[in-house]
């Protein structure tokens, strides 16, 4: 697995004097998913102070040192990666010139399974609603069984989606889905962040933009 870094060079405003430490930069991903099938596409962008800035991509593999290069293709200020393959699996994040980093997201690209779990790549806010789906290569969402840490979630009945209402820290874990005909998806970790952290992040963005 290679580790890819979406990094950008920019000047950043100082952190707020009070409150939790909040990064000056954040990573956006569209679609907001962790799992992809070969041939899918993804948009990555870095936001600083509420503004989207152009990115470059650093790549690091187990056999090679980090290398920096331009994004494969730009759509506006978003880095567009099309034709994803398993070699694109890894960690992605944004980084400023002075070392500030966004939260990391993990992207998994698979070619040997016909099924993926639609689960957010970015952390979800405590108290919000999250819907997970099992999706096939042709785009359909078959009735599936959903698991958290290898245990059936809620009941053993198959359903087209799993909705988690008012998610809490206790809902974090490794989620996967499976069907009788298509097997199972990989596992991906659902991250839940405290609503206070979200509030401080919005305050910081407003301060950095002013």
C-alpha positions in Angstrom: 0.0 0.0 0.0 1.4 3.4 -0.9 0.8 6.5 1.2 -0.3 9.5 -0.8 -0.2 13.0 0.6 -2.4 15.8 -0.8 -0.2 18.7 0.2 -0.3 22.4 -0.4 2.0 25.4 0.1 0.4 28.4 1.7 0.7 30.8 4.6 -1.5 30.1 7.6 -3.0 32.3 10.3 -2.0 31.6 13.9 -4.2 29.2 15.9 -6.8 30.6 18.3 -5.4 31.4 21.7 -8.1 29.5 23.5 -10.0 26.3 22.8 -8.8 23.0 21.3 -6.1 22.9 18.7 -7.6 23.0 15.3 -5.8 22.5 12.0 -5.6 25.5 9.7 -6.3 23.2 6.7 -8.9 20.6 6.0 -9.3 18.0 3.3 -12.5 17.6 1.3 -13.3 14.5 -0.7 -16.1 13.9 -3.2 -17.8 11.5 -3.1 -17.3 11.4 0.7 -16.4 7.7 0.7 -13.6 5.4 1.9 -14.2 2.5 -0.5 -14.0 2.5 -4.2 -14.0 -0.1 -7.0 -11.4 -0.1 -9.8 -12.3 2.6 -12.4 -14.1 4.9 -10.0 -13.1 8.5 -9.6 -12.6 10.9 -6.7 -12.1 14.6 -6.2 -9.8 15.9 -3.5 -9.4 19.5 -2.4 -7.7 21.4 0.4 -9.5 24.2 2.3 -7.8 26.9 4.3 -9.8 29.5 6.1 -12.9 28.5 4.2 -11.2 28.9 0.9 -10.3 26.1 -1.6 -6.7 26.2 -2.7 -4.9 24.3 -5.5 -3.1 21.2 -4.4 -0.1 19.1 -5.3 0.3 15.4 -4.6 3.1 13.7 -2.8 3.4 9.9 -3.2 5.2 7.4 -1.0 5.4 3.7 -1.5 7.1 1.0 0.5 9.9 0.8 -2.0 10.3 4.4 -2.9 10.9 7.6 -0.9 8.4 10.4 -1.1 8.0 12.1 -4.4 6.1 15.3 -5.2 4.2 16.1 -8.4 1.2 17.8 -9.7 -2.2 16.3 -9.5 -3.2 14.0 -12.3 -5.9 16.5 -13.4 -7.5 19.6 -12.1 -11.2 20.4 -12.2 -11.3 23.9 -11.0 -9.2 23.8 -7.8 -10.0 20.1 -7.1 -7.6 17.3 -7.7 -9.4 14.8 -9.9 -8.2 11.2 -9.9 -10.0 9.0 -12.4 -9.6 5.3 -13.1 -8.7 4.4 -9.6 -6.8 1.2 -9.1 -5.7 -0.8 -6.0 -2.3 0.9 -6.1 -4.1 4.2 -5.2 -5.2 2.8 -1.9 -3.6 4.7 1.0 -3.8 7.7 3.3 -4.6 11.1 2.0 -4.2 14.5 3.8 -3.5 18.2 3.2 -0.3 19.8 4.6 0.7 23.5 4.8 4.3 24.8 4.3 4.8 25.1 8.0 3.7 21.5 8.7 0.1 21.9 9.6 -1.8 18.8 8.6 -5.5 18.1 8.1 -7.1 14.9 9.3 -6.1 11.8 7.4 -8.6 9.8 5.4 -8.1 6.2 4.3 -9.1 5.2 0.7 -9.4 1.6 -0.3 -9.6 0.6 -4.0 -10.4 -3.0 -4.8 -10.5 -5.0 -8.0 -11.1 -8.5 -6.7 -14.5 -7.8 -5.0 -17.7 -6.7 -6.8 -19.0 -5.0 -3.6 -18.2 -1.9 -1.7 -19.5 -0.3 1.5 -20.6 3.3 1.2 -19.2 4.8 4.4 -18.0 8.3 5.0 -14.3 9.0 4.6 -14.5 12.1 6.8 -15.4 12.0 10.5 -19.1 12.4 11.2 -20.4 14.7 13.9 -21.9 13.2 17.1 -25.7 13.5 17.0 -26.0 13.4 13.2 -27.5 10.7 11.0 -25.4 8.4 8.9 -26.6 6.0 6.2 -24.5 3.1 5.0 -25.2 1.2 1.8 -23.7 -1.8 0.0 -23.1 -0.9 -3.7 -22.2 -3.1 -6.6 -20.1 -2.4 -9.7 -23.2 -1.6 -11.8 -24.5 0.9 -9.2 -27.2 -1.1 -7.6 -27.8 -1.3 -3.8 -28.8 -4.9 -3.0 -30.3 -6.0 0.3 -27.3 -6.8 2.5 -26.2 -7.7 6.0 -24.3 -5.1 7.9 -21.6 -5.7 10.5 -19.7 -3.7 13.0 -16.5 -5.4 14.3 -17.7 -8.6 12.6 -21.0 -8.6 14.6 -24.4 -8.2 13.0 -25.8 -4.7 13.5 -29.2 -4.5 15.1 -30.7 -7.6 13.6 -29.8 -10.3 11.1 -32.3 -9.2 8.4 -31.0 -8.0 5.1 -31.7 -4.4 4.1 -30.7 -2.0 1.3 -29.3 0.5 3.8 -28.3 0.9 7.5 -29.2 4.2 9.1 -27.5 5.2 12.3 -29.5 8.0 14.0 -27.8 10.4 16.4 -24.5 8.7 16.2 -22.2 8.6 19.2 -18.7 7.6 20.0 -20.0 4.1 20.8 -21.0 3.7 17.1 -17.3 3.9 16.0 -15.9 0.7 14.7 -15.0 -1.4 11.6 -18.1 -1.7 9.4 -18.7 -4.0 6.4 -21.5 -5.4 4.4 -22.2 -8.7 2.7 -24.8 -10.4 0.4 -25.5 -14.1 -0.2 -24.5 -13.8 -3.9 -21.7 -11.3 -3.9 -19.7 -12.0 -0.7 -18.5 -9.2 1.5 -17.0 -5.8 1.3 -13.8 -4.7 3.0 -14.0 -3.3 6.5 -13.7 0.5 7.0 -13.6 2.5 10.2 -16.4 4.9 11.0 -15.1 7.9 12.9 -17.3 10.1 15.1 -16.1 13.5 16.3 -17.5 15.6 19.1 -19.9 18.4 18.1 -17.8 20.9 20.1 -14.8 20.1 17.8 -17.0 21.0 14.8 -18.0 24.3 16.5 -14.4 25.2 17.2 -13.4 24.3 13.6 -16.0 26.7 12.2 -14.9 29.5 14.6 -11.3 29.0 13.5 -12.2 29.0 9.8 -14.1 32.3 10.2 -11.1 33.8 12.1 -8.6 32.6 9.5 -10.7 34.0 6.6 -11.1 37.5 8.3 
